[in-house]
Amino acid sequence: MTAPAEHRRDDDEHPLAPFYRAWGYRTWSRLGTLWIASGRFSVVSVPCSRPVAATRPEVERLLEETGRLAAQFPSASRPGVERSGYWVRDRGYGNASLQRQVRQHVVRHRARCVVRPVGWGELAAQGQGVLQDAFARQPGPWPADRGAWEACCRGADAIPRLAATGCFVDGILAAFLVSWVSGRECHVLMYHRSPRFDDVRPSHKLIADFTSRTIRRDDVEAVTLGRDLIPALGAVGDFKRHAGYRPEPTPVAAVIAPRWRGLLTHPWSRGALRGLHRLAGRRAGPLGNIDVLDVAAITRLPPGHGRH
């Protein structure tokens, strides 16, 4: 069982909102959680493993406020589809928990890879190079210039229980992750690596050492690397399993804005859009996440008491 969300009024700003805004995301603090823009048309909840208790009218109001077409989130009422969330709950986690190939890389490169907590000031000074390397291949919101990155780290330093951990290869920062402890759960919010160091697999060492230390903390009962998104990226899930994280069934819901729901969730419309997506391939743009429509078509949330 996951820990309950912290109690706060619906209009209170979520503790993580300033951090994600500094990264370049639009944010909304609603329904006891944080929502961030995902692409041009969707919002997703953060942390992505924490169930959201919401009725359909409440999510529809969120979409109306944000001007977005779709919302994706793990639901406390078990509608939609099951995806895997990735967790470690065993305080005995260690090298024996890793699958063979990951364990071999961790052992082989342990002399060159050093994992330790990184202060936000140190990350401000050394993390920009990692991000430049990482986002050269993977576009997305990020603090692209040094001033924005330093401001992001200053803001992060003010958020309770938000921390960074880095893997240094021959003394150079090669990968880092950002984690947040809420209740007795530790959520890894993001991790980035520089491909220049892929020969020594710094991500393997980073995740293994961070998890081993964190799960033994007195204030932590579970560590999560998040959940499969829609559509699921198989290679990402494989990496998490190989790093010793156990997949746990996680119900995921999707809601489409009311004015578009009937059209976009109709079987004929979804079939036509899927065919267009196959023809367009990588040029599909906003059609690239057709799977969300399939989930929205079967999502059954509590009806609530009307939209207003």
C-alpha positions in Angstrom: 0.0 0.0 0.0 1.2 3.5 -0.8 1.2 6.3 1.8 -1.7 8.7 1.7 -1.2 12.1 0.1 -0.4 15.0 2.5 -3.4 17.0 3.7 -3.7 20.4 2.1 -6.4 22.6 0.7 -7.0 22.2 -3.0 -5.9 25.7 -3.7 -2.5 25.4 -1.9 0.5 25.4 -4.1 2.1 22.0 -4.3 5.6 22.0 -2.8 7.2 20.8 -6.1 5.5 23.4 -8.3 8.3 26.0 -8.1 10.9 23.3 -9.1 9.0 22.2 -12.1 8.3 25.7 -13.2 12.0 26.4 -13.1 12.5 23.4 -15.4 10.2 25.1 -17.9 6.9 23.2 -17.2 3.6 24.9 -16.8 2.1 23.8 -13.5 -1.2 23.6 -11.7 -1.8 22.6 -8.1 -5.2 20.9 -8.0 -6.9 17.9 -6.4 -4.2 17.5 -3.8 -1.4 16.9 -6.3 0.7 18.7 -8.9 -0.1 18.7 -12.6 2.4 19.5 -15.3 2.0 20.1 -19.0 3.0 17.1 -21.1 3.4 18.1 -24.8 0.9 20.7 -26.2 -2.3 19.0 -25.3 -2.0 17.0 -22.0 -1.4 17.2 -18.3 0.1 14.5 -16.1 0.1 14.3 -12.3 3.4 14.5 -10.3 4.7 12.4 -8.6 3.6 10.0 -11.3 3.3 7.0 -8.9 0.9 8.6 -6.4 -2.8 7.8 -6.8 -5.1 10.7 -7.3 -8.6 10.6 -5.8 -10.8 12.5 -8.2 -14.2 12.4 -9.8 -14.8 12.9 -13.5 -16.3 16.4 -13.0 -13.2 17.4 -10.9 -10.8 16.3 -13.7 -13.0 18.0 -16.3 -12.8 21.3 -14.4 -9.0 20.9 -14.3 -8.9 20.5 -18.1 -11.2 23.5 -18.5 -8.8 25.6 -16.3 -5.7 24.4 -18.1 -7.0 24.5 -21.6 -5.7 21.0 -22.2 -7.3 18.2 -24.1 -6.4 15.2 -21.9 -5.3 14.4 -18.3 -3.3 11.2 -17.4 -2.9 10.0 -13.8 -2.8 7.0 -11.5 -6.2 6.7 -10.0 -7.2 5.7 -6.5 -10.5 4.2 -7.9 -8.9 1.6 -10.2 -10.4 2.6 -13.6 -8.7 2.7 -17.0 -5.8 0.3 -17.5 -3.1 -1.3 -15.4 0.4 -0.2 -15.9 3.5 -1.1 -13.8 4.8 1.1 -11.1 8.4 0.3 -10.1 9.2 0.0 -6.4 11.8 -1.2 -3.9 10.4 -2.0 -0.4 13.1 -4.5 0.7 15.6 -3.1 3.1 18.0 -5.8 2.1 18.3 -4.3 -1.4 21.9 -4.6 -2.7 24.0 -6.1 -5.5 22.2 -9.4 -5.2 19.0 -7.5 -6.1 20.4 -6.5 -9.5 20.1 -8.6 -12.6 23.4 -10.1 -13.8 24.3 -7.6 -16.5 23.7 -4.5 -14.3 25.5 -6.1 -11.4 28.5 -6.8 -13.6 28.7 -3.2 -14.8 28.4 -1.9 -11.2 31.2 -4.2 -10.0 33.4 -3.6 -13.0 33.3 0.1 -12.8 33.1 0.7 -9.1 36.6 2.1 -8.9 35.8 4.9 -11.4 32.2 5.6 -10.3 31.6 7.4 -7.1 28.0 8.0 -6.0 27.2 10.6 -3.3 24.7 13.3 -2.4 25.2 16.5 -4.3 24.4 19.9 -2.8 22.3 22.2 -4.9 25.2 24.7 -5.2 27.5 22.0 -6.4 24.9 20.8 -8.9 24.4 24.3 -10.2 28.1 24.5 -10.9 28.5 21.1 -12.5 25.1 19.8 -13.7 24.7 22.0 -16.8 27.1 19.9 -18.8 25.2 16.7 -18.1 22.0 18.4 -19.2 23.4 19.8 -22.4 24.7 16.3 -23.3 21.4 14.6 -22.3 19.0 17.0 -24.0 21.0 17.1 -27.2 19.4 13.8 -28.0 16.1 14.2 -26.0 14.3 17.5 -26.4 12.0 18.7 -23.7 11.6 21.4 -21.0 14.8 22.2 -19.2 16.7 25.2 -17.9 18.7 25.7 -21.1 21.1 28.5 -20.0 23.3 28.8 -17.0 21.3 31.5 -15.4 18.1 29.6 -15.5 19.9 26.4 -14.2 21.4 28.3 -11.3 18.0 29.8 -10.4 16.4 26.3 -10.6 19.0 24.9 -8.1 18.5 27.9 -5.8 14.8 27.3 -5.7 15.2 23.6 -5.2 17.4 24.2 -2.2 14.3 25.8 -0.5 12.0 22.8 -1.0 12.0 20.4 2.1 13.1 16.8 1.4 14.1 17.5 -2.2 17.6 16.3 -2.8 20.1 15.5 -5.6 22.5 12.5 -5.9 25.3 12.3 -8.4 27.6 9.7 -10.0 31.1 11.0 -10.6 33.4 9.3 -13.1 37.0 10.0 -12.5 35.9 13.0 -10.5 33.5 14.5 -13.2 29.8 14.5 -12.7 28.4 12.0 -15.3 24.8 11.5 -14.1 22.5 12.8 -11.4 19.0 12.2 -10.1 16.5 14.3 -8.1 14.4 12.7 -5.4 11.7 13.8 -3.1 10.6 12.2 0.2 6.9 12.5 0.9 5.4 10.7 3.8 7.6 7.6 4.0 8.0 7.2 0.2 11.0 8.4 -1.8 10.0 9.4 -5.3 12.8 9.6 -7.9 11.4 12.5 -10.0 14.0 12.6 -12.8 17.5 11.3 -13.6 19.8 12.4 -16.4 23.2 11.2 -17.7 25.8 12.4 -20.1 26.2 9.9 -23.0 29.9 10.7 -23.0 30.3 8.3 -20.1 28.1 5.4 -21.3 31.1 3.1 -21.4 31.1 2.9 -17.6 27.3 2.9 -17.2 27.0 5.6 -14.5 23.2 5.3 -14.4 23.6 1.7 -13.2 25.9 2.7 -10.3 23.8 5.8 -9.5 20.5 3.9 -9.2 22.0 0.9 -7.3 23.9 2.9 -4.7 21.2 5.6 -4.3 18.5 2.9 -3.7 20.6 0.8 -1.3 21.3 3.9 0.9 17.8 5.3 0.7 15.8 2.2 1.5 17.8 1.9 4.7 16.9 5.3 6.0 14.7 5.3 9.1 12.2 7.8 7.5 11.8 5.8 4.2 9.8 2.6 3.7 9.7 2.5 -0.1 11.6 4.0 -3.1 10.0 4.3 -6.6 11.3 5.1 -10.0 7.9 6.0 -11.2 5.5 4.1 -13.5 5.0 3.3 -17.1 3.5 6.1 -19.0 1.0 5.8 -21.9 2.2 4.5 -24.2 4.7 2.5 -22.1 8.4 2.6 -23.1 9.5 -1.0 -22.9 13.3 -0.2 -22.6 12.7 2.1 -19.7 10.7 -0.5 -17.8 13.4 -3.1 -18.5 16.1 -0.9 -17.1 14.1 -0.4 -13.9 13.5 -4.1 -13.5 17.1 -5.0 -14.2 18.1 -2.4 -11.5 16.1 -4.5 -8.9 12.8 -2.6 -8.9 9.7 -4.7 -8.7 6.8 -3.9 -11.0 3.5 -3.4 -9.1 0.1 -3.1 -10.8 -0.9 0.6 -11.0 -4.3 1.6 -12.3 -4.0 4.5 -14.7 -6.8 6.8 -15.9 -7.1 9.2 -18.8 -9.8 11.8 -19.2 -10.6 13.8 -22.3 -12.2 17.3 -22.2 -16.0 16.9 -22.4 -16.4 18.8 -25.7 -14.0 16.3 -27.4 -14.6 13.1 -25.5 -17.4 11.7 -27.6 -15.6 12.2 -30.9 -12.0 11.2 -29.8 -13.0 8.1 -27.8 -15.4 6.7 -30.4 -14.0 3.5 -31.9 -14.2 4.7 -35.5 -12.4 8.0 -34.7 -9.7 6.1 -32.8 -9.2 3.7 -35.7 -9.0 6.6 -38.2 -6.5 8.5 -36.1 -4.4 5.3 -35.6 -4.3 4.8 -39.3 -3.3 8.4 -39.9 -0.6 8.0 -37.2 0.8 5.0 -39.0 1.0 6.9 -42.3 2.5 10.0 -40.7 5.1 8.1 -38.7 7.5 10.4 -36.9 5.7 13.5 -38.4 2.5 12.6 -36.4 3.1 15.4 -33.9 0.0 15.7 -31.6 -1.2 12.3 -32.8 1.8 10.6 -31.3 -0.1 9.5 -28.2 -3.2 7.7 -29.6 -3.0 5.2 -26.7 -4.3 7.9 -24.3 -7.6 7.9 -26.3 -7.9 4.1 -25.9 -7.4 4.5 -22.1 -9.9 7.4 -21.9 -12.5 5.3 -23.7 -12.5 2.7 -20.9 -11.8 5.0 -17.9 -14.7 5.0 -15.4 -14.3 7.6 -12.7 -16.8 8.3 -9.9 -19.4 10.6 -11.3 -19.4 13.3 -8.6 -22.1 15.8 -8.3 -22.0 17.7 -11.6 -19.5 20.1 -13.1 -20.3 23.2 -11.1 
